Amino acid sequence: MKHNSIAVANAFAATIGIFYIGCRLLVGLFPDLMFSIAQSWFHGIELTKLGTWNLSMATFLVGLISSVIFAWVTGYIFVTVYNYFNR
């Protein structure tokens, strides 16, 4: 079964965009909890030495746009490789 590369890339990018916005909202509402979760995802690395959260609109937009673009490219490459191996 061949998948449409553009549709899969769009779906993956939209999903990452939704997750990014959700994560940003959680960081704004529960900064200490989210900091603890982030630290656990990085195997306990001492994140407090990096400083505090920077929740400006500019960093939000740069993060959102760059993560969605990265997700779109990743989705496109994934489905292209999938279709190749699925022949």
LOSEKE-708911 format. One record per atom (N, C-alpha, C): atom name; chain; residue number from 0; x, y, z. Coordinates in Angstrom, 2 decimals, padded with zeros to 5 digits, always signed. Example, Ala and Ser with C-alpha at 12.3 -4.5 7.8 and 13.67 -1.06 7.14 Angstrom:
<atoms>
[atom "N", "A", 0, [+013.19, -005.69, +007.80]]
[atom "CA", "A", 0, [+012.30, -004.50, +007.80]]
[atom "C", "A", 0, [+013.20, -003.30, +007.80]]
[atom "N", "A", 1, [+012.85, -002.25, +007.08]]
[atom "CA", "A", 1, [+013.67, -001.06, +007.14]]
[atom "C", "A", 1, [+012.90, +000.03, +007.87]]
</atoms>
This chain:
<atoms>
[atom "N", "A", 0, [+000.83, -001.17, +000.00]]
[atom "CA", "A", 0, [+000.00, +000.00, +000.00]]
[atom "C", "A", 0, [+000.88, +001.24, +000.00]]
[atom "N", "A", 1, [+000.75, +002.06, -000.99]]
[atom "CA", "A", 1, [+001.54, +003.28, -001.09]]
[atom "C", "A", 1, [+000.81, +004.42, -000.39]]
[atom "N", "A", 2, [+001.58, +005.19, +000.38]]
[atom "CA", "A", 2, [+001.02, +006.34, +001.09]]
[atom "C", "A", 2, [+001.37, +007.63, +000.36]]
[atom "N", "A", 3, [+000.47, +008.61, +000.46]]
[atom "CA", "A", 3, [+000.69, +009.92, -000.14]]
[atom "C", "A", 3, [+001.71, +010.69, +000.71]]
[atom "N", "A", 4, [+002.85, +011.02, +000.11]]
[atom "CA", "A", 4, [+003.94, +011.67, +000.85]]
[atom "C", "A", 4, [+003.53, +013.00, +001.45]]
[atom "N", "A", 5, [+002.82, +013.81, +000.68]]
[atom "CA", "A", 5, [+002.42, +015.14, +001.16]]
[atom "C", "A", 5, [+001.41, +015.01, +002.30]]
[atom "N", "A", 6, [+000.45, +014.10, +002.18]]
[atom "CA", "A", 6, [-000.56, +013.94, +003.23]]
[atom "C", "A", 6, [+000.07, +013.47, +004.54]]
[atom "N", "A", 7, [+000.98, +012.53, +004.46]]
[atom "CA", "A", 7, [+001.64, +012.04, +005.68]]
[atom "C", "A", 7, [+002.49, +013.14, +006.30]]
[atom "N", "A", 8, [+003.25, +013.86, +005.48]]
[atom "CA", "A", 8, [+004.08, +014.96, +005.99]]
[atom "C", "A", 8, [+003.22, +016.03, +006.64]]
[atom "N", "A", 9, [+002.10, +016.38, +006.01]]
[atom "CA", "A", 9, [+001.19, +017.37, +006.59]]
[atom "C", "A", 9, [+000.62, +016.90, +007.92]]
[atom "N", "A", 10, [+000.22, +015.63, +007.98]]
[atom "CA", "A", 10, [-000.35, +015.09, +009.22]]
[atom "C", "A", 10, [+000.68, +015.08, +010.34]]
[atom "N", "A", 11, [+001.90, +014.68, +010.03]]
[atom "CA", "A", 11, [+002.95, +014.65, +011.04]]
[atom "C", "A", 11, [+003.27, +016.06, +011.53]]
[atom "N", "A", 12, [+003.37, +017.01, +010.60]]
[atom "CA", "A", 12, [+003.66, +018.39, +010.98]]
[atom "C", "A", 12, [+002.54, +018.97, +011.84]]
[atom "N", "A", 13, [+001.28, +018.70, +011.49]]
[atom "CA", "A", 13, [+000.15, +019.21, +012.27]]
[atom "C", "A", 13, [+000.15, +018.60, +013.67]]
[atom "N", "A", 14, [+000.46, +017.31, +013.76]]
[atom "CA", "A", 14, [+000.51, +016.63, +015.06]]
[atom "C", "A", 14, [+001.57, +017.25, +015.96]]
[atom "N", "A", 15, [+002.76, +017.47, +015.40]]
[atom "CA", "A", 15, [+003.84, +018.08, +016.19]]
[atom "C", "A", 15, [+003.46, +019.51, +016.59]]
[atom "N", "A", 16, [+002.80, +020.25, +015.70]]
[atom "CA", "A", 16, [+002.36, +021.60, +016.04]]
[atom "C", "A", 16, [+001.39, +021.59, +017.22]]
[atom "N", "A", 17, [+000.46, +020.64, +017.22]]
[atom "CA", "A", 17, [-000.50, +020.51, +018.32]]
[atom "C", "A", 17, [+000.22, +020.16, +019.61]]
[atom "N", "A", 18, [+001.14, +019.20, +019.54]]
[atom "CA", "A", 18, [+001.91, +018.83, +020.74]]
[atom "C", "A", 18, [+002.73, +020.01, +021.25]]
[atom "N", "A", 19, [+003.33, +020.78, +020.35]]
[atom "CA", "A", 19, [+004.16, +021.92, +020.75]]
[atom "C", "A", 19, [+003.32, +022.96, +021.49]]
[atom "N", "A", 20, [+002.16, +023.27, +020.95]]
[atom "CA", "A", 20, [+001.28, +024.25, +021.58]]
[atom "C", "A", 20, [+000.81, +023.74, +022.94]]
[atom "N", "A", 21, [+000.44, +022.45, +022.99]]
[atom "CA", "A", 21, [+000.02, +021.86, +024.26]]
[atom "C", "A", 21, [+001.12, +021.90, +025.30]]
[atom "N", "A", 22, [+002.33, +021.59, +024.88]]
[atom "CA", "A", 22, [+003.47, +021.62, +025.80]]
[atom "C", "A", 22, [+003.71, +023.04, +026.30]]
[atom "N", "A", 23, [+003.62, +024.01, +025.42]]
[atom "CA", "A", 23, [+003.82, +025.41, +025.81]]
[atom "C", "A", 23, [+002.78, +025.85, +026.85]]
[atom "N", "A", 24, [+001.54, +025.41, +026.65]]
[atom "CA", "A", 24, [+000.50, +025.74, +027.62]]
[atom "C", "A", 24, [+000.79, +025.09, +028.97]]
[atom "N", "A", 25, [+001.23, +023.84, +028.94]]
[atom "CA", "A", 25, [+001.56, +023.15, +030.20]]
[atom "C", "A", 25, [+002.73, +023.81, +030.92]]
[atom "N", "A", 26, [+003.74, +024.25, +030.18]]
[atom "CA", "A", 26, [+004.88, +024.94, +030.79]]
[atom "C", "A", 26, [+004.42, +026.24, +031.44]]
[atom "N", "A", 27, [+003.52, +026.94, +030.78]]
[atom "CA", "A", 27, [+003.00, +028.18, +031.35]]
[atom "C", "A", 27, [+002.18, +027.95, +032.61]]
[atom "N", "A", 28, [+001.41, +026.85, +032.63]]
[atom "CA", "A", 28, [+000.54, +026.57, +033.77]]
[atom "C", "A", 28, [+001.26, +025.86, +034.92]]
[atom "N", "A", 29, [+002.17, +024.95, +034.58]]
[atom "CA", "A", 29, [+002.85, +024.13, +035.59]]
[atom "C", "A", 29, [+004.37, +024.11, +035.35]]
[atom "N", "A", 30, [+005.03, +025.24, +035.50]]
[atom "CA", "A", 30, [+006.45, +025.31, +035.14]]
[atom "C", "A", 30, [+007.34, +024.35, +035.93]]
[atom "N", "A", 31, [+007.11, +024.21, +037.22]]
[atom "CA", "A", 31, [+007.96, +023.32, +038.03]]
[atom "C", "A", 31, [+007.78, +021.85, +037.64]]
[atom "N", "A", 32, [+006.54, +021.44, +037.45]]
[atom "CA", "A", 32, [+006.27, +020.07, +037.04]]
[atom "C", "A", 32, [+006.88, +019.77, +035.68]]
[atom "N", "A", 33, [+006.71, +020.68, +034.74]]
[atom "CA", "A", 33, [+007.25, +020.46, +033.39]]
[atom "C", "A", 33, [+008.77, +020.46, +033.40]]
[atom "N", "A", 34, [+009.36, +021.27, +034.28]]
[atom "CA", "A", 34, [+010.82, +021.27, +034.41]]
[atom "C", "A", 34, [+011.30, +019.92, +034.92]]
[atom "N", "A", 35, [+010.58, +019.37, +035.89]]
[atom "CA", "A", 35, [+010.94, +018.05, +036.42]]
[atom "C", "A", 35, [+010.79, +016.96, +035.36]]
[atom "N", "A", 36, [+009.73, +017.04, +034.58]]
[atom "CA", "A", 36, [+009.53, +016.07, +033.50]]
[atom "C", "A", 36, [+010.64, +016.19, +032.46]]
[atom "N", "A", 37, [+010.96, +017.41, +032.06]]
[atom "CA", "A", 37, [+012.03, +017.61, +031.08]]
[atom "C", "A", 37, [+013.35, +017.05, +031.59]]
[atom "N", "A", 38, [+013.63, +017.29, +032.86]]
[atom "CA", "A", 38, [+014.87, +016.77, +033.45]]
[atom "C", "A", 38, [+014.88, +015.24, +033.43]]
[atom "N", "A", 39, [+013.74, +014.62, +033.71]]
[atom "CA", "A", 39, [+013.68, +013.15, +033.69]]
[atom "C", "A", 39, [+013.87, +012.61, +032.28]]
[atom "N", "A", 40, [+013.41, +013.34, +031.26]]
[atom "CA", "A", 40, [+013.56, +012.89, +029.87]]
[atom "C", "A", 40, [+015.02, +012.96, +029.42]]
[atom "N", "A", 41, [+015.80, +013.83, +030.05]]
[atom "CA", "A", 41, [+017.22, +013.95, +029.72]]
[atom "C", "A", 41, [+018.08, +013.20, +030.73]]
[atom "N", "A", 42, [+017.54, +012.11, +031.27]]
[atom "CA", "A", 42, [+018.26, +011.19, +032.15]]
[atom "C", "A", 42, [+018.84, +011.89, +033.38]]
[atom "N", "A", 43, [+018.10, +012.87, +033.90]]
[atom "CA", "A", 43, [+018.49, +013.51, +035.15]]
[atom "C", "A", 43, [+019.55, +014.58, +035.03]]
[atom "N", "A", 44, [+019.91, +014.99, +033.82]]
[atom "CA", "A", 44, [+020.92, +016.03, +033.66]]
[atom "C", "A", 44, [+020.47, +017.28, +034.44]]
[atom "N", "A", 45, [+021.40, +017.97, +035.03]]
[atom "CA", "A", 45, [+021.11, +019.13, +035.88]]
[atom "C", "A", 45, [+020.72, +020.33, +035.00]]
[atom "N", "A", 46, [+019.43, +020.49, +034.75]]
[atom "CA", "A", 46, [+018.95, +021.56, +033.88]]
[atom "C", "A", 46, [+018.91, +022.92, +034.58]]
[atom "N", "A", 47, [+018.98, +022.95, +035.90]]
[atom "CA", "A", 47, [+018.91, +024.23, +036.60]]
[atom "C", "A", 47, [+020.10, +025.12, +036.26]]
[atom "N", "A", 48, [+021.20, +024.53, +035.84]]
[atom "CA", "A", 48, [+022.36, +025.32, +035.47]]
[atom "C", "A", 48, [+022.17, +026.05, +034.13]]
[atom "N", "A", 49, [+021.15, +025.66, +033.38]]
[atom "CA", "A", 49, [+020.86, +026.31, +032.11]]
[atom "C", "A", 49, [+020.11, +027.62, +032.28]]
[atom "N", "A", 50, [+019.51, +027.82, +033.42]]
[atom "CA", "A", 50, [+018.77, +029.06, +033.67]]
[atom "C", "A", 50, [+017.28, +028.80, +033.80]]
[atom "N", "A", 51, [+016.51, +029.83, +033.59]]
[atom "CA", "A", 51, [+015.06, +029.74, +033.76]]
[atom "C", "A", 51, [+014.37, +029.61, +032.40]]
[atom "N", "A", 52, [+013.05, +029.42, +032.45]]
[atom "CA", "A", 52, [+012.26, +029.34, +031.23]]
[atom "C", "A", 52, [+012.27, +030.68, +030.52]]
[atom "N", "A", 53, [+012.27, +030.65, +029.20]]
[atom "CA", "A", 53, [+012.13, +031.85, +028.39]]
[atom "C", "A", 53, [+010.85, +031.68, +027.58]]
[atom "N", "A", 54, [+009.76, +032.22, +028.07]]
[atom "CA", "A", 54, [+008.46, +031.99, +027.46]]
[atom "C", "A", 54, [+007.96, +033.18, +026.65]]
[atom "N", "A", 55, [+008.85, +033.84, +025.96]]
[atom "CA", "A", 55, [+008.43, +034.99, +025.16]]
[atom "C", "A", 55, [+007.70, +034.51, +023.89]]
[atom "N", "A", 56, [+006.93, +035.40, +023.30]]
[atom "CA", "A", 56, [+006.21, +035.07, +022.07]]
[atom "C", "A", 56, [+007.19, +034.77, +020.94]]
[atom "N", "A", 57, [+008.32, +035.46, +020.91]]
[atom "CA", "A", 57, [+009.31, +035.23, +019.85]]
[atom "C", "A", 57, [+009.88, +033.81, +019.93]]
[atom "N", "A", 58, [+010.25, +033.36, +021.13]]
[atom "CA", "A", 58, [+010.80, +032.01, +021.25]]
[atom "C", "A", 58, [+009.72, +030.97, +020.98]]
[atom "N", "A", 59, [+008.48, +031.26, +021.35]]
[atom "CA", "A", 59, [+007.38, +030.34, +021.06]]
[atom "C", "A", 59, [+007.22, +030.18, +019.55]]
[atom "N", "A", 60, [+007.19, +031.28, +018.82]]
[atom "CA", "A", 60, [+006.98, +031.21, +017.37]]
[atom "C", "A", 60, [+008.15, +030.54, +016.65]]
[atom "N", "A", 61, [+009.37, +030.86, +017.06]]
[atom "CA", "A", 61, [+010.54, +030.21, +016.45]]
[atom "C", "A", 61, [+010.51, +028.71, +016.70]]
[atom "N", "A", 62, [+010.19, +028.32, +017.92]]
[atom "CA", "A", 62, [+010.11, +026.91, +018.26]]
[atom "C", "A", 62, [+009.00, +026.20, +017.51]]
[atom "N", "A", 63, [+007.84, +026.83, +017.44]]
[atom "CA", "A", 63, [+006.69, +026.24, +016.74]]
[atom "C", "A", 63, [+006.99, +026.08, +015.26]]
[atom "N", "A", 64, [+007.46, +027.13, +014.62]]
[atom "CA", "A", 64, [+007.74, +027.07, +013.18]]
[atom "C", "A", 64, [+008.84, +026.07, +012.86]]
[atom "N", "A", 65, [+009.93, +026.11, +013.62]]
[atom "CA", "A", 65, [+011.04, +025.20, +013.32]]
[atom "C", "A", 65, [+010.66, +023.75, +013.59]]
[atom "N", "A", 66, [+009.88, +023.48, +014.64]]
[atom "CA", "A", 66, [+009.50, +022.10, +014.92]]
[atom "C", "A", 66, [+008.52, +021.57, +013.88]]
[atom "N", "A", 67, [+007.61, +022.41, +013.40]]
[atom "CA", "A", 67, [+006.66, +021.98, +012.38]]
[atom "C", "A", 67, [+007.38, +021.72, +011.05]]
[atom "N", "A", 68, [+008.32, +022.58, +010.69]]
[atom "CA", "A", 68, [+009.09, +022.35, +009.46]]
[atom "C", "A", 68, [+009.90, +021.07, +009.57]]
[atom "N", "A", 69, [+010.57, +020.89, +010.69]]
[atom "CA", "A", 69, [+011.36, +019.67, +010.90]]
[atom "C", "A", 69, [+010.47, +018.43, +010.84]]
[atom "N", "A", 70, [+009.28, +018.51, +011.45]]
[atom "CA", "A", 70, [+008.36, +017.37, +011.43]]
[atom "C", "A", 70, [+007.87, +017.09, +010.02]]
[atom "N", "A", 71, [+007.59, +018.13, +009.24]]
[atom "CA", "A", 71, [+007.11, +017.94, +007.87]]
[atom "C", "A", 71, [+008.18, +017.23, +007.04]]
[atom "N", "A", 72, [+009.40, +017.71, +007.13]]
[atom "CA", "A", 72, [+010.50, +017.08, +006.38]]
[atom "C", "A", 72, [+010.70, +015.63, +006.83]]
[atom "N", "A", 73, [+010.66, +015.41, +008.14]]
[atom "CA", "A", 73, [+010.82, +014.06, +008.67]]
[atom "C", "A", 73, [+009.70, +013.14, +008.18]]
[atom "N", "A", 74, [+008.46, +013.63, +008.20]]
[atom "CA", "A", 74, [+007.33, +012.84, +007.72]]
[atom "C", "A", 74, [+007.45, +012.52, +006.25]]
[atom "N", "A", 75, [+007.88, +013.49, +005.47]]
[atom "CA", "A", 75, [+008.05, +013.29, +004.02]]
[atom "C", "A", 75, [+009.14, +012.25, +003.74]]
[atom "N", "A", 76, [+010.27, +012.38, +004.41]]
[atom "CA", "A", 76, [+011.36, +011.41, +004.22]]
[atom "C", "A", 76, [+010.91, +010.03, +004.67]]
[atom "N", "A", 77, [+010.23, +009.96, +005.82]]
[atom "CA", "A", 77, [+009.78, +008.67, +006.33]]
[atom "C", "A", 77, [+008.87, +007.96, +005.34]]
[atom "N", "A", 78, [+007.86, +008.66, +004.83]]
[atom "CA", "A", 78, [+006.90, +008.00, +003.93]]
[atom "C", "A", 78, [+007.54, +007.67, +002.59]]
[atom "N", "A", 79, [+008.50, +008.46, +002.15]]
[atom "CA", "A", 79, [+009.20, +008.14, +000.91]]
[atom "C", "A", 79, [+010.01, +006.86, +001.08]]
[atom "N", "A", 80, [+010.72, +006.75, +002.18]]
[atom "CA", "A", 80, [+011.49, +005.53, +002.46]]
[atom "C", "A", 80, [+010.54, +004.35, +002.67]]
[atom "N", "A", 81, [+009.45, +004.57, +003.38]]
[atom "CA", "A", 81, [+008.46, +003.51, +003.60]]
[atom "C", "A", 81, [+007.92, +002.99, +002.27]]
[atom "N", "A", 82, [+007.53, +003.92, +001.40]]
[atom "CA", "A", 82, [+007.01, +003.51, +000.09]]
[atom "C", "A", 82, [+008.05, +002.75, -000.73]]
[atom "N", "A", 83, [+009.30, +003.15, -000.61]]
[atom "CA", "A", 83, [+010.37, +002.46, -001.32]]
[atom "C", "A", 83, [+010.49, +001.02, -000.86]]
[atom "N", "A", 84, [+010.51, +000.82, +000.45]]
[atom "CA", "A", 84, [+010.66, -000.53, +000.99]]
[atom "C", "A", 84, [+009.38, -001.35, +000.87]]
[atom "N", "A", 85, [+008.26, -000.70, +000.68]]
[atom "CA", "A", 85, [+006.98, -001.40, +000.59]]
[atom "C", "A", 85, [+006.67, -001.88, -000.83]]
[atom "N", "A", 86, [+007.55, -001.65, -001.77]]
[atom "CA", "A", 86, [+007.31, -002.10, -003.15]]
[atom "C", "A", 86, [+007.23, -003.59, -003.24]]
</atoms>
